[in-house]
Amino acid sequence: MIESCGISGSGDAAVATAAALAGAAVVRDLYGQRLHRVDKGDGDFATAADIAAEKAVVDVLRAARPADAVLGEEGGQQGESGAAREWLVDPLCGTLNYAVGTYLAAVNVALRDGAAAVADPFGGEVYFTDGRAARVRRDGAEDTPLTPSPTTGLVDVNLDPPFPGAPEFRAVDLLAHPAFAARFRPRVVSTTLALAWVAAGKRAAYVTDGGDLSGSVHFAAGIALCRAAGCTVTGTDGRPVGAAGRGLVAAADDETHGALMAMIRSLGAHTGTAR
């Protein structure tokens, strides 16, 4: 299991890793307890574990980078909005899974356009990048590079509403495409831990619809890992992920990405054409 650790270096990647590990320790320690829930509306909620994990993450960030701004899923904006250095924190990605006793969750910490870390509280792994290279640390062992691979043929598809691309495209529609069933096998883990798995070769790709996800507390860390590992990353419209982009297709290689994009386009994505 992951053990909480101090910051072993002074770089942003070390800070992100230590913060993610601190959050993961809280998530793991509170697992299985009857936790108070905070209703967010539309069926969404946070638990006491989300809130406590975010505090643990922010405490590490504040100690190491006191001048930086922080945007947390639960605590909101701390520091100047739009600051040159801002940390994006999703303290428990997979709250619904966690609340019903499923070991599928992640702690995401990302410096906007910089270092990032994704910790798996139950899998004994923390994935991290300095923005150039991506690595994984397993149960405190020596860090190893992340190597994307399409070999598994497994594609994680986010099916959670809302569906801002509808009616032209919804990620759920991809599963019914004959070419998808012929080449891939769908998985739905309902946590962006799956993005780290794409970077690590455990998944061939990840697909979700949505708007600009580059500054999302849910997606920023996973996107950073995939980019640093050498994955092919675009929106579902084929544009770079960012203000002009739409949704996310993160694939292990160009061929897998191209196959998925061809299916998305044939579904009428972003064209308004009939299917």
N, C-alpha and C positions, 0 to 999 in steps of 0.2 A: 504494500500500500504506500501511497505517497506520504511522506513525512513532511511536516511543516519545517521550513528552513529559513535562515536569514539570507540577506543579500550577500552573495559570494563575490560580487564584482560591483563596479561603479557604473557600468553601462546601462542604457535603457532596457536592454533585453533582460539583464539580471534583475532589474527592478520589476519589470512586467512578470517575470517568472516567479519571483518571491511573492508578489501580490496575488497572483493566481493560486499559488500553493496555499497561501494563508486563507483565501476564500474557500478553497477545496477542503481544508481541514475542518472548517466550520460546517460545511455542507455534510461532510462525512459524519462528524460527531453528532449532529442533530437528526440524522437519518432514522426513520422509524418512530420518532416521537410524535405525539399529538400536538401539532403546531397551530398556533393562531393564524388565521388567514385574513388578508386585507383585500377586499373586493375592489377591482379596478374597472368593472363594468364589462359588458359584452362577453361574459363568461370567463374573463381573465381575472387572475388573482395573484397575490404574492403571499408567501408564507414568512413566518418569523425567521426561517433559515435564509431566505433571500435577503432580508434586511440585515441580519447579523453577518452574513458573508460579505455583503457590500461594505459594511463598516470595517471588517478585517482587511479587505482589499484597500480601501481608502486610507486606513491607518498606515499601511506600508507605503503607499504613494506619497502621503503627506510627510512621512518621516524622511523619505529619500528625495523627494522633489517638491518641497513646500511651496514653490512659486508657481507650479503648474496648475491649470484648471482641471476639473474632473466633471465628467457627465456620467452619472450613474442611472441605471434603470429605475431604481427605487428612490434614491435621494435627489435626483434631478441635477441641475447645474450647481456646481460649487466653483467659485472663481469666475473670471471674466468669460462671458460667452464669446466664442470666436477667437479665443486666445491663440497665440502662435503655438503653444504647447498645451494640448488637451488630451486627457486620458478618457477613453470610453470603456465603461465597466458594465458588464452583464454578470451579476454575481451568481446566478443560478439559471442557466439556459436549459430548460426542460423542467420547469416547475410542475407542470401537470404530471409528467412522468414521476418525478420525485415524490409528489404528494400522495400518489397511490402505491408507492413502494417499488418503483421500477428503477434499476441502476443505470439510467440513461440521462446524464446531465453533464453540464460543463460549466466552468468558470472562465469567462472571457475578459481579457484585459488588453487594451490596445492603445498605444500612443498614436493619435491621428497622423496618418502618413509616416508611421515609424515602426518601432519595435512592438511586438505583441506576444501574448502567451495564452494558451488554452489548456486548462488543467482538467483531467478526468478524475473526479474524486474517488471513483470506485475501481478504475482500471489500472491504477498505479503508474499513470503516464502524465507528463506535462510536455506540451509541444510549444516551441518558442522560436522567434526569429528576431534578428536585429535589423530586419528590412532588406538584408542581402542574402543570407543563408538561413535555412530552416532546419531545426534539429528536434529530437525527442529525447527525453530522459525517462527511463523506465526504472521505477523502484529505486531511485538514487544511483543507478549504475551510470557508466560512462555515456556521455551524450553521443548520439549517432545521427547522421544526416537523414532527412526525410527524402524518400524516393517515390514519387508518384508512379503508378502503374495501372493500366486498364485491365489487367489480367483477371480480376475477380468478376468483371461484368456486372457488378452491383452498382446501381444508381439510386442514390437517396433523393426522394422528391418530397418537398415540403407541401403538405396539403392544407395547412391552416389558412382560414380566411383572415382578412378580406382578400378578394381577387381583383386587384386594380386593373389587370390586363383584360378582364372579361368585357365583352363576349369574345373578342378575337383570340385570346389565349388564357387558359388556366393550366397550371402545372398538373392538376389532376387529369386533364384531358390527354396528356402525354402517355399515360399508362394504357390507354385504349388504342394507341397507334400500333398497327400490325408490325411495323418495323421495330418498334421498341421491344415488343414481346419476343421477336425473333432474335434479337441481339443482346438485350440486357435483362436483368431481373430487378424489379423495384424493391426498395426498402424505404420504410418510413420510421425514423427514429425520433422525430419531433424534438430535435436539439441540433444546434449548429456544431456540436462535436463532430458531426458527419463531415464538415468541411476539413477539419484536421485529419480525418480518415482519408479524404481524397489526397491530401498532401503526403500522407504516409503510405499510400498504395493499398489501403484497406477498402476503398471505394473507387470505382472508375469515374464517378462524377456525382455532382450535386446540382439539383435544379430547384429554383423557387421563383415564383413571380413576385412582383412588388415594384416599388419605385426605386429611387436612388438609395442603395444599401451601403454605400462606401462609408458613410458617417453614422451607421447604425450601431448601437451598443451590442446588438445581437450578432452582427455579421462582420464587423471590422476586423476582429482578431483572426477569424477564419480566412477571410479574404487575404489578409497579409501573409498568413502561412502558405496559402496556395500559391500566391505570386512568388514568394521567395523560394518555394520548392520547385518552381518551374512549370506549374500547371498552366493550362490555358483558361483564362478567366475573362468573361464578358457578361453583358446583360443578355436577357432573352431576346433582345432586338439585335444582338451582334455588336453593339457599341461598347466602348470601354465602360466599366462600372464607374459611375460618377453622376454628376448632375444631369448629364444628357442621357444616361443609361436607364435601363428598365429591367428590374429583376436580376437574376443571377444564374449563369451556367458556369460552373467550375469543373473542368475536366482534367483527367490525368495527362492527356496529350491532345495534339491537334486533331488526330483522326477521330477520337471519341467525341470531341467537341463538335467537329464538323458533322458527324452523324446525328447528334442530338439537335443541332441547329437546323439541319435539313428536315427533321421531323417536326420541329416547332414551326418552321415556315410553312410546311404543308398543312398544318392545322389552321392556317390563316393568321398566324401571329403577326400583329402590328401592320397588317395590310388591309384589314377590313373585308377581305374576300370570303366568300362562302366556303365552307368545308365540304 
